[in-house]
Every structure is written in C-alpha cells, then in structure tokens.
Amino acid sequence: MAINRKQVVDINTNGLGSTVLSFFLSIFMIALSVLLVINSAKSIILAYRRSLLLEQARQEVYDLRLRNLELVSEKSNVMSEEYVETEARDRLSYAKDGEVIVVLPDTAQSDISVSQDEEYLIPNDESAEVKNSEGFTRWWSILRDGI
C-alpha cells in the first residue's frame, strides 16, 4: 500500500489547520474566561457597595426611630399643664394671683453703670413713660407675632 503524494499533502494541511484552529479556540476561551472573571469581580463589588448602603439605611432608620421616641416623649412633656405654666412664667412673665414678678438682668447686661442703675431705681416721669411704652411695644409684638 503505497501513499500517494496527494494524501501526504492533505494530512499536513489538516494538521496545520487544526493547530491554528485550536490556537484561536484557546485564545477565545482565555478571553472569555477573563471577561467572566472581570464581570464576576464587578458583581461582587456592586453587591458589597449595596450591602454598605443597606447597612447605612438601617442605621439611619434606627436613629430616626430613636429620635421619634424622643419627640413623642417631649410632646407628652410639652402638653402637660406644668410645662405650659412654666413657659408662661419664664417667657411671658405671667404670674398667678397674688404673686409678684421680679425680672433680673441678664449676665450680658452686668456691665451697666451705676448711673443707669439709679435711673432704673428712681426714674423721672419722662423716662418712665418711655420705658412703659417700650414694654408695651415688646408685649404687643409678642402677642402679634408670637414667640
């Protein structure tokens, strides 16, 4: 059985073709593997970022629930008669029948000179009218505009 030349050339061409085909196939498989690894890494990073965002949202919800509880507690305190009475006395200088209101100067006004103190203690008729009108104006603005 003799091999003719045509058969030898066909064997060599098939061998070269399959080698080139296997080379391109292996390159394609490597590229596909790299793309899959990159895509998987991106998916893992995205899942991690979402978990961080979810944890941050849970912490925010927890903080808001605590703040809500504080506000509910403060609301019940503010709605009490004692609080309303205290605020009326402190902010608006209200008093019960028979009580006398004493207003002390703030610490920021502690540098008032003696002559100004004497003016407050023994006012003349003109300064008393001015001070009363100032007090009336302040009360009117509080009643008109609110606190």
C-alpha positions in Angstrom: 0.0 0.0 0.0 1.7 3.0 -1.2 0.8 6.5 -0.1 0.5 8.9 -2.9 1.5 12.5 -2.7 -2.0 13.9 -2.6 -2.7 12.1 0.6 0.5 13.4 2.3 -0.3 17.0 1.4 -3.9 16.6 2.8 -2.5 15.2 6.1 -0.1 18.1 6.5 -2.8 20.7 5.7 -5.2 19.2 8.1 -2.6 19.1 10.9 -1.7 22.8 10.3 -5.4 23.8 10.2 -6.3 22.0 13.4 -3.3 23.6 15.1 -4.3 27.1 14.1 -7.9 26.4 14.9 -7.0 25.0 18.4 -4.8 28.1 19.0 -7.6 30.6 18.1 -10.0 28.5 20.2 -7.7 28.5 23.2 -7.3 32.3 22.8 -11.1 32.8 22.6 -11.6 30.6 25.7 -8.9 32.6 27.6 -10.5 35.9 26.6 -13.9 34.6 27.6 -12.6 33.4 31.0 -11.0 36.8 31.6 -14.3 38.6 30.8 -16.2 36.2 33.1 -13.7 36.9 35.9 -13.9 40.7 35.4 -17.7 40.5 35.3 -17.8 38.4 38.5 -15.5 40.9 40.2 -17.7 43.8 39.2 -20.8 42.0 40.5 -19.0 41.3 43.8 -18.0 44.9 44.2 -21.5 46.1 43.4 -23.0 43.6 45.9 -20.6 44.9 48.6 -21.5 48.5 47.9 -25.2 47.7 48.1 -24.7 45.9 51.4 -22.9 49.0 52.8 -25.7 51.2 51.6 -28.3 48.9 53.1 -26.4 49.0 56.5 -26.2 52.8 56.3 -30.0 52.9 55.6 -30.7 50.5 58.6 -28.6 52.7 60.9 -30.5 55.8 59.7 -33.8 54.1 60.3 -32.6 53.1 63.8 -31.5 56.7 64.5 -34.8 58.1 63.2 -36.8 55.7 65.4 -34.9 56.8 68.4 -35.4 60.5 67.5 -39.2 59.7 67.1 -39.3 58.2 70.5 -37.6 61.3 72.0 -40.0 63.6 70.2 -43.0 61.6 71.4 -41.7 61.8 75.0 -41.0 65.5 74.6 -44.5 66.1 73.1 -46.2 64.5 76.2 -44.0 66.7 78.4 -44.8 69.8 76.4 -48.5 69.1 76.5 -48.5 68.9 80.3 -50.0 71.7 82.4 -46.8 72.1 84.4 -44.8 72.8 81.2 -47.3 75.3 79.9 -47.3 77.1 83.3 -43.5 77.1 83.4 -43.2 78.5 79.9 -45.8 81.2 80.6 -44.0 82.3 83.7 -40.5 82.2 82.1 -41.1 83.6 78.6 -44.1 85.8 79.1 -43.6 86.8 82.7 -47.1 85.6 83.7 -47.9 85.2 87.4 -50.6 83.7 89.5 -52.9 86.0 91.5 -51.0 87.4 94.4 -47.5 86.7 93.0 -45.0 89.5 92.2 -42.8 89.2 89.1 -39.1 90.1 89.6 -37.0 90.5 86.5 -33.3 90.3 87.0 -30.9 91.5 84.3 -29.0 89.0 82.2 -25.3 88.4 82.8 -24.6 90.1 79.5 -26.0 93.3 80.9 -24.0 93.1 84.1 -21.7 96.0 82.9 -24.4 98.6 83.4 -23.0 101.7 85.0 -24.2 103.0 88.4 -26.0 106.0 86.9 -28.1 103.7 84.7 -28.9 101.6 87.8 -30.0 104.7 89.6 -32.1 105.7 86.7 -33.9 102.4 86.8 -34.4 102.7 90.6 -35.6 106.3 90.7 -37.0 107.1 87.3 -38.3 110.6 86.4 -41.7 110.9 84.8 -40.3 111.2 81.3 -38.1 108.1 81.4 -40.9 106.1 83.0 -43.2 106.9 80.1 -40.6 105.8 77.6 -39.9 102.5 79.4 -43.6 101.8 79.7 -44.1 102.4 76.0 -41.1 100.1 75.2 -42.6 97.4 77.4 -46.0 97.8 75.8 -44.4 97.6 72.3 -42.5 94.4 73.3 -45.7 92.8 74.6 -47.6 93.9 71.6 -45.0 92.4 69.3 -45.1 89.1 71.3 -48.9 88.9 71.1 -49.0 89.9 67.5 -46.0 87.8 66.1 -45.7 85.1 68.7 -42.6 84.0 70.4 
